[in-house]
Amino acid sequence: MKLVTAIIKPFTLDDVKAALEQLGVLGMTVSEVR
């Protein structure tokens, strides 16, 4: 198991999520920060 921490712009979330799904990532935690 590996932990990846990424800080991304909110409008890129859908693209990042789709790319991770294609790689076989089964779950993620998303938090909105300011």
All heavy atoms as atom14 arrays in JSON, in Angstrom:
{
  "sequence": "MKLVTAIIKPFTLDDVKAALEQLGVLGMTVSEVR",
  "atom14_mask": [
    [1, 1, 1, 1, 1, 1, 1, 1, 0, 0, 0, 0, 0, 0],
    [1, 1, 1, 1, 1, 1, 1, 1, 1, 0, 0, 0, 0, 0],
    [1, 1, 1, 1, 1, 1, 1, 1, 0, 0, 0, 0, 0, 0],
    [1, 1, 1, 1, 1, 1, 1, 0, 0, 0, 0, 0, 0, 0],
    [1, 1, 1, 1, 1, 1, 1, 0, 0, 0, 0, 0, 0, 0],
    [1, 1, 1, 1, 1, 0, 0, 0, 0, 0, 0, 0, 0, 0],
    [1, 1, 1, 1, 1, 1, 1, 1, 0, 0, 0, 0, 0, 0],
    [1, 1, 1, 1, 1, 1, 1, 1, 0, 0, 0, 0, 0, 0],
    [1, 1, 1, 1, 1, 1, 1, 1, 1, 0, 0, 0, 0, 0],
    [1, 1, 1, 1, 1, 1, 1, 0, 0, 0, 0, 0, 0, 0],
    [1, 1, 1, 1, 1, 1, 1, 1, 1, 1, 1, 0, 0, 0],
    [1, 1, 1, 1, 1, 1, 1, 0, 0, 0, 0, 0, 0, 0],
    [1, 1, 1, 1, 1, 1, 1, 1, 0, 0, 0, 0, 0, 0],
    [1, 1, 1, 1, 1, 1, 1, 1, 0, 0, 0, 0, 0, 0],
    [1, 1, 1, 1, 1, 1, 1, 1, 0, 0, 0, 0, 0, 0],
    [1, 1, 1, 1, 1, 1, 1, 0, 0, 0, 0, 0, 0, 0],
    [1, 1, 1, 1, 1, 1, 1, 1, 1, 0, 0, 0, 0, 0],
    [1, 1, 1, 1, 1, 0, 0, 0, 0, 0, 0, 0, 0, 0],
    [1, 1, 1, 1, 1, 0, 0, 0, 0, 0, 0, 0, 0, 0],
    [1, 1, 1, 1, 1, 1, 1, 1, 0, 0, 0, 0, 0, 0],
    [1, 1, 1, 1, 1, 1, 1, 1, 1, 0, 0, 0, 0, 0],
    [1, 1, 1, 1, 1, 1, 1, 1, 1, 0, 0, 0, 0, 0],
    [1, 1, 1, 1, 1, 1, 1, 1, 0, 0, 0, 0, 0, 0],
    [1, 1, 1, 1, 0, 0, 0, 0, 0, 0, 0, 0, 0, 0],
    [1, 1, 1, 1, 1, 1, 1, 0, 0, 0, 0, 0, 0, 0],
    [1, 1, 1, 1, 1, 1, 1, 1, 0, 0, 0, 0, 0, 0],
    [1, 1, 1, 1, 0, 0, 0, 0, 0, 0, 0, 0, 0, 0],
    [1, 1, 1, 1, 1, 1, 1, 1, 0, 0, 0, 0, 0, 0],
    [1, 1, 1, 1, 1, 1, 1, 0, 0, 0, 0, 0, 0, 0],
    [1, 1, 1, 1, 1, 1, 1, 0, 0, 0, 0, 0, 0, 0],
    [1, 1, 1, 1, 1, 1, 0, 0, 0, 0, 0, 0, 0, 0],
    [1, 1, 1, 1, 1, 1, 1, 1, 1, 0, 0, 0, 0, 0],
    [1, 1, 1, 1, 1, 1, 1, 0, 0, 0, 0, 0, 0, 0],
    [1, 1, 1, 1, 1, 1, 1, 1, 1, 1, 1, 0, 0, 0]
  ],
  "atom14_positions": [
    [[0.85, -1.17, 0.0], [0.0, 0.0, 0.0], [0.9, 1.23, 0.0], [1.92, 1.26, 0.66], [-0.9, 0.0, 1.23], [-1.84, 1.16, 1.24], [-2.88, 1.36, 2.71], [-3.6, -0.22, 2.9], [0.0, 0.0, 0.0], [0.0, 0.0, 0.0], [0.0, 0.0, 0.0], [0.0, 0.0, 0.0], [0.0, 0.0, 0.0], [0.0, 0.0, 0.0]],
    [[0.48, 2.25, -0.75], [1.23, 3.5, -0.81], [0.29, 4.66, -0.52], [-0.9, 4.6, -0.83], [1.85, 3.68, -2.18], [2.85, 2.59, -2.48], [3.62, 2.9, -3.7], [4.49, 1.68, -3.97], [5.77, 1.89, -4.3], [0.0, 0.0, 0.0], [0.0, 0.0, 0.0], [0.0, 0.0, 0.0], [0.0, 0.0, 0.0], [0.0, 0.0, 0.0]],
    [[0.84, 5.7, 0.07], [0.08, 6.92, 0.36], [0.57, 8.02, -0.57], [1.76, 8.29, -0.65], [0.29, 7.35, 1.81], [-0.28, 8.72, 2.19], [-1.79, 8.69, 2.12], [0.17, 9.09, 3.59], [0.0, 0.0, 0.0], [0.0, 0.0, 0.0], [0.0, 0.0, 0.0], [0.0, 0.0, 0.0], [0.0, 0.0, 0.0], [0.0, 0.0, 0.0]],
    [[-0.37, 8.62, -1.28], [-0.06, 9.74, -2.16], [-0.85, 10.93, -1.66], [-2.07, 10.85, -1.49], [-0.45, 9.44, -3.63], [-0.22, 10.65, -4.49], [0.31, 8.23, -4.13], [0.0, 0.0, 0.0], [0.0, 0.0, 0.0], [0.0, 0.0, 0.0], [0.0, 0.0, 0.0], [0.0, 0.0, 0.0], [0.0, 0.0, 0.0], [0.0, 0.0, 0.0]],
    [[-0.18, 12.04, -1.4], [-0.83, 13.27, -0.99], [-0.66, 14.29, -2.1], [0.46, 14.53, -2.55], [-0.21, 13.81, 0.31], [-0.31, 12.8, 1.32], [-0.92, 15.06, 0.78], [0.0, 0.0, 0.0], [0.0, 0.0, 0.0], [0.0, 0.0, 0.0], [0.0, 0.0, 0.0], [0.0, 0.0, 0.0], [0.0, 0.0, 0.0], [0.0, 0.0, 0.0]],
    [[-1.76, 14.85, -2.57], [-1.7, 15.81, -3.67], [-2.57, 17.01, -3.34], [-3.66, 16.87, -2.81], [-2.18, 15.17, -4.96], [0.0, 0.0, 0.0], [0.0, 0.0, 0.0], [0.0, 0.0, 0.0], [0.0, 0.0, 0.0], [0.0, 0.0, 0.0], [0.0, 0.0, 0.0], [0.0, 0.0, 0.0], [0.0, 0.0, 0.0], [0.0, 0.0, 0.0]],
    [[-2.07, 18.18, -3.67], [-2.84, 19.41, -3.53], [-3.12, 19.89, -4.95], [-2.19, 20.2, -5.7], [-2.07, 20.48, -2.73], [-1.76, 19.93, -1.34], [-2.86, 21.77, -2.66], [-0.83, 20.79, -0.52], [0.0, 0.0, 0.0], [0.0, 0.0, 0.0], [0.0, 0.0, 0.0], [0.0, 0.0, 0.0], [0.0, 0.0, 0.0], [0.0, 0.0, 0.0]],
    [[-4.4, 19.91, -5.31], [-4.79, 20.25, -6.67], [-5.87, 21.33, -6.65], [-6.51, 21.57, -5.63], [-5.3, 19.02, -7.43], [-6.54, 18.43, -6.74], [-4.21, 17.97, -7.57], [-7.25, 17.38, -7.54], [0.0, 0.0, 0.0], [0.0, 0.0, 0.0], [0.0, 0.0, 0.0], [0.0, 0.0, 0.0], [0.0, 0.0, 0.0], [0.0, 0.0, 0.0]],
    [[-6.05, 21.96, -7.78], [-7.12, 22.95, -7.92], [-8.46, 22.21, -7.98], [-8.54, 21.11, -8.52], [-6.94, 23.76, -9.21], [-5.63, 24.48, -9.3], [-5.67, 25.74, -8.51], [-4.37, 26.51, -8.71], [-4.31, 27.71, -7.94], [0.0, 0.0, 0.0], [0.0, 0.0, 0.0], [0.0, 0.0, 0.0], [0.0, 0.0, 0.0], [0.0, 0.0, 0.0]],
    [[-9.51, 22.79, -7.42], [-10.81, 22.11, -7.38], [-11.34, 21.72, -8.76], [-11.95, 20.67, -8.92], [-11.74, 23.14, -6.73], [-10.85, 24.02, -5.94], [-9.55, 24.07, -6.7], [0.0, 0.0, 0.0], [0.0, 0.0, 0.0], [0.0, 0.0, 0.0], [0.0, 0.0, 0.0], [0.0, 0.0, 0.0], [0.0, 0.0, 0.0], [0.0, 0.0, 0.0]],
    [[-11.07, 22.52, -9.79], [-11.62, 22.22, -11.11], [-10.9, 21.07, -11.8], [-11.36, 20.58, -12.83], [-11.62, 23.46, -12.01], [-10.26, 24.09, -12.2], [-9.41, 23.64, -13.2], [-9.85, 25.13, -11.39], [-8.17, 24.22, -13.38], [-8.6, 25.72, -11.57], [-7.77, 25.26, -12.57], [0.0, 0.0, 0.0], [0.0, 0.0, 0.0], [0.0, 0.0, 0.0]],
    [[-9.78, 20.58, -11.25], [-9.08, 19.45, -11.84], [-9.44, 18.13, -11.15], [-8.96, 17.08, -11.58], [-7.55, 19.64, -11.76], [-7.16, 19.72, -10.4], [-7.1, 20.88, -12.5], [0.0, 0.0, 0.0], [0.0, 0.0, 0.0], [0.0, 0.0, 0.0], [0.0, 0.0, 0.0], [0.0, 0.0, 0.0], [0.0, 0.0, 0.0], [0.0, 0.0, 0.0]],
    [[-10.27, 18.17, -10.14], [-10.58, 16.97, -9.37], [-11.17, 15.85, -10.24], [-10.76, 14.7, -10.12], [-11.53, 17.29, -8.22], [-11.96, 16.1, -7.36], [-10.75, 15.45, -6.72], [-12.94, 16.53, -6.31], [0.0, 0.0, 0.0], [0.0, 0.0, 0.0], [0.0, 0.0, 0.0], [0.0, 0.0, 0.0], [0.0, 0.0, 0.0], [0.0, 0.0, 0.0]],
    [[-12.09, 16.18, -11.13], [-12.71, 15.14, -11.96], [-11.69, 14.46, -12.86], [-11.71, 13.23, -13.03], [-13.85, 15.73, -12.8], [-15.05, 16.13, -11.96], [-15.24, 15.54, -10.88], [-15.78, 17.04, -12.38], [0.0, 0.0, 0.0], [0.0, 0.0, 0.0], [0.0, 0.0, 0.0], [0.0, 0.0, 0.0], [0.0, 0.0, 0.0], [0.0, 0.0, 0.0]],
    [[-10.77, 15.23, -13.44], [-9.74, 14.65, -14.3], [-8.78, 13.77, -13.51], [-8.41, 12.68, -13.95], [-8.94, 15.74, -15.01], [-9.78, 16.51, -16.01], [-10.79, 15.96, -16.5], [-9.44, 17.67, -16.29], [0.0, 0.0, 0.0], [0.0, 0.0, 0.0], [0.0, 0.0, 0.0], [0.0, 0.0, 0.0], [0.0, 0.0, 0.0], [0.0, 0.0, 0.0]],
    [[-8.4, 14.22, -12.33], [-7.49, 13.44, -11.48], [-8.17, 12.15, -11.03], [-7.58, 11.07, -11.07], [-7.02, 14.27, -10.26], [-6.26, 13.43, -9.27], [-6.17, 15.44, -10.73], [0.0, 0.0, 0.0], [0.0, 0.0, 0.0], [0.0, 0.0, 0.0], [0.0, 0.0, 0.0], [0.0, 0.0, 0.0], [0.0, 0.0, 0.0], [0.0, 0.0, 0.0]],
    [[-9.43, 12.25, -10.64], [-10.18, 11.08, -10.2], [-10.29, 10.06, -11.33], [-10.08, 8.87, -11.12], [-11.57, 11.51, -9.73], [-12.3, 10.45, -8.94], [-13.71, 10.89, -8.57], [-13.77, 12.17, -7.81], [-15.13, 12.49, -7.34], [0.0, 0.0, 0.0], [0.0, 0.0, 0.0], [0.0, 0.0, 0.0], [0.0, 0.0, 0.0], [0.0, 0.0, 0.0]],
    [[-10.58, 10.51, -12.54], [-10.7, 9.6, -13.69], [-9.37, 8.92, -14.0], [-9.32, 7.72, -14.27], [-11.2, 10.37, -14.91], [0.0, 0.0, 0.0], [0.0, 0.0, 0.0], [0.0, 0.0, 0.0], [0.0, 0.0, 0.0], [0.0, 0.0, 0.0], [0.0, 0.0, 0.0], [0.0, 0.0, 0.0], [0.0, 0.0, 0.0], [0.0, 0.0, 0.0]],
    [[-8.28, 9.68, -13.93], [-6.96, 9.1, -14.2], [-6.59, 8.06, -13.15], [-6.04, 7.0, -13.49], [-5.91, 10.21, -14.24], [0.0, 0.0, 0.0], [0.0, 0.0, 0.0], [0.0, 0.0, 0.0], [0.0, 0.0, 0.0], [0.0, 0.0, 0.0], [0.0, 0.0, 0.0], [0.0, 0.0, 0.0], [0.0, 0.0, 0.0], [0.0, 0.0, 0.0]],
    [[-6.89, 8.33, -11.89], [-6.59, 7.36, -10.84], [-7.43, 6.1, -10.98], [-6.93, 5.0, -10.74], [-6.8, 8.0, -9.46], [-5.78, 9.07, -9.08], [-6.2, 9.76, -7.78], [-4.39, 8.49, -8.95], [0.0, 0.0, 0.0], [0.0, 0.0, 0.0], [0.0, 0.0, 0.0], [0.0, 0.0, 0.0], [0.0, 0.0, 0.0], [0.0, 0.0, 0.0]],
    [[-8.68, 6.24, -11.4], [-9.53, 5.07, -11.61], [-8.97, 4.19, -12.72], [-8.99, 2.97, -12.62], [-10.96, 5.5, -11.95], [-11.72, 6.01, -10.75], [-13.11, 6.52, -11.1], [-13.49, 6.49, -12.3], [-13.81, 6.96, -10.19], [0.0, 0.0, 0.0], [0.0, 0.0, 0.0], [0.0, 0.0, 0.0], [0.0, 0.0, 0.0], [0.0, 0.0, 0.0]],
    [[-8.43, 4.8, -13.77], [-7.83, 4.04, -14.87], [-6.6, 3.28, -14.41], [-6.27, 2.22, -14.95], [-7.46, 4.95, -16.02], [-8.65, 5.48, -16.78], [-8.25, 6.39, -17.92], [-7.07, 6.7, -18.1], [-9.23, 6.83, -18.7], [0.0, 0.0, 0.0], [0.0, 0.0, 0.0], [0.0, 0.0, 0.0], [0.0, 0.0, 0.0], [0.0, 0.0, 0.0]],
    [[-5.91, 3.8, -13.39], [-4.72, 3.14, -12.85], [-5.07, 2.07, -11.83], [-4.19, 1.38, -11.34], [-3.79, 4.18, -12.21], [-3.14, 5.17, -13.17], [-2.39, 6.24, -12.4], [-2.24, 4.45, -14.15], [0.0, 0.0, 0.0], [0.0, 0.0, 0.0], [0.0, 0.0, 0.0], [0.0, 0.0, 0.0], [0.0, 0.0, 0.0], [0.0, 0.0, 0.0]],
    [[-6.34, 1.97, -11.47], [-6.76, 0.93, -10.54], [-6.86, 1.37, -9.1], [-6.97, 0.53, -8.21], [0.0, 0.0, 0.0], [0.0, 0.0, 0.0], [0.0, 0.0, 0.0], [0.0, 0.0, 0.0], [0.0, 0.0, 0.0], [0.0, 0.0, 0.0], [0.0, 0.0, 0.0], [0.0, 0.0, 0.0], [0.0, 0.0, 0.0], [0.0, 0.0, 0.0]],
    [[-6.84, 2.66, -8.85], [-6.99, 3.16, -7.48], [-8.44, 2.94, -7.06], [-9.37, 3.36, -7.75], [-6.62, 4.66, -7.39], [-6.91, 5.21, -6.01], [-5.15, 4.85, -7.75], [0.0, 0.0, 0.0], [0.0, 0.0, 0.0], [0.0, 0.0, 0.0], [0.0, 0.0, 0.0], [0.0, 0.0, 0.0], [0.0, 0.0, 0.0], [0.0, 0.0, 0.0]],
    [[-8.63, 2.28, -5.93], [-9.97, 1.88, -5.5], [-10.63, 2.89, -4.57], [-11.84, 2.88, -4.41], [-9.91, 0.52, -4.81], [-9.38, -0.61, -5.68], [-9.26, -1.89, -4.87], [-10.26, -0.81, -6.9], [0.0, 0.0, 0.0], [0.0, 0.0, 0.0], [0.0, 0.0, 0.0], [0.0, 0.0, 0.0], [0.0, 0.0, 0.0], [0.0, 0.0, 0.0]],
    [[-9.89, 3.74, -3.92], [-10.49, 4.69, -2.99], [-9.63, 5.91, -2.78], [-8.43, 5.9, -3.06], [0.0, 0.0, 0.0], [0.0, 0.0, 0.0], [0.0, 0.0, 0.0], [0.0, 0.0, 0.0], [0.0, 0.0, 0.0], [0.0, 0.0, 0.0], [0.0, 0.0, 0.0], [0.0, 0.0, 0.0], [0.0, 0.0, 0.0], [0.0, 0.0, 0.0]],
    [[-10.27, 6.96, -2.31], [-9.52, 8.19, -2.01], [-10.31, 9.01, -1.01], [-11.52, 8.81, -0.83], [-9.27, 9.0, -3.27], [-10.5, 9.61, -3.87], [-10.18, 10.69, -5.26], [-9.71, 9.51, -6.49], [0.0, 0.0, 0.0], [0.0, 0.0, 0.0], [0.0, 0.0, 0.0], [0.0, 0.0, 0.0], [0.0, 0.0, 0.0], [0.0, 0.0, 0.0]],
    [[-9.62, 9.88, -0.35], [-10.23, 10.83, 0.57], [-9.99, 12.23, 0.02], [-8.86, 12.57, -0.32], [-9.61, 10.72, 1.98], [-9.79, 9.39, 2.45], [-10.24, 11.7, 2.94], [0.0, 0.0, 0.0], [0.0, 0.0, 0.0], [0.0, 0.0, 0.0], [0.0, 0.0, 0.0], [0.0, 0.0, 0.0], [0.0, 0.0, 0.0], [0.0, 0.0, 0.0]],
    [[-11.05, 13.01, -0.09], [-10.95, 14.37, -0.63], [-11.39, 15.34, 0.46], [-12.46, 15.17, 1.05], [-11.84, 14.53, -1.88], [-11.78, 15.95, -2.4], [-11.44, 13.54, -2.95], [0.0, 0.0, 0.0], [0.0, 0.0, 0.0], [0.0, 0.0, 0.0], [0.0, 0.0, 0.0], [0.0, 0.0, 0.0], [0.0, 0.0, 0.0], [0.0, 0.0, 0.0]],
    [[-10.57, 16.35, 0.73], [-10.89, 17.38, 1.71], [-10.74, 18.74, 1.06], [-9.77, 19.0, 0.35], [-9.94, 17.29, 2.92], [-10.06, 16.07, 3.57], [0.0, 0.0, 0.0], [0.0, 0.0, 0.0], [0.0, 0.0, 0.0], [0.0, 0.0, 0.0], [0.0, 0.0, 0.0], [0.0, 0.0, 0.0], [0.0, 0.0, 0.0], [0.0, 0.0, 0.0]],
    [[-11.7, 19.61, 1.31], [-11.61, 20.97, 0.81], [-10.9, 21.82, 1.86], [-11.3, 21.83, 3.03], [-13.0, 21.54, 0.54], [-12.96, 22.92, -0.07], [-14.34, 23.44, -0.41], [-15.26, 22.63, -0.57], [-14.47, 24.67, -0.49], [0.0, 0.0, 0.0], [0.0, 0.0, 0.0], [0.0, 0.0, 0.0], [0.0, 0.0, 0.0], [0.0, 0.0, 0.0]],
    [[-9.86, 22.52, 1.44], [-9.12, 23.38, 2.35], [-9.05, 24.78, 1.77], [-9.23, 24.98, 0.58], [-7.69, 22.84, 2.62], [-7.75, 21.51, 3.31], [-6.91, 22.74, 1.34], [0.0, 0.0, 0.0], [0.0, 0.0, 0.0], [0.0, 0.0, 0.0], [0.0, 0.0, 0.0], [0.0, 0.0, 0.0], [0.0, 0.0, 0.0], [0.0, 0.0, 0.0]],
    [[-8.76, 25.74, 2.62], [-8.64, 27.13, 2.17], [-7.37, 27.71, 2.74], [-6.92, 27.42, 3.75], [-9.82, 27.95, 2.64], [-11.09, 27.52, 1.97], [-12.24, 28.38, 2.44], [-13.46, 27.86, 1.88], [-14.2, 28.54, 1.03], [-13.87, 29.75, 0.68], [-15.28, 28.01, 0.54], [0.0, 0.0, 0.0], [0.0, 0.0, 0.0], [0.0, 0.0, 0.0]]
  ]
}
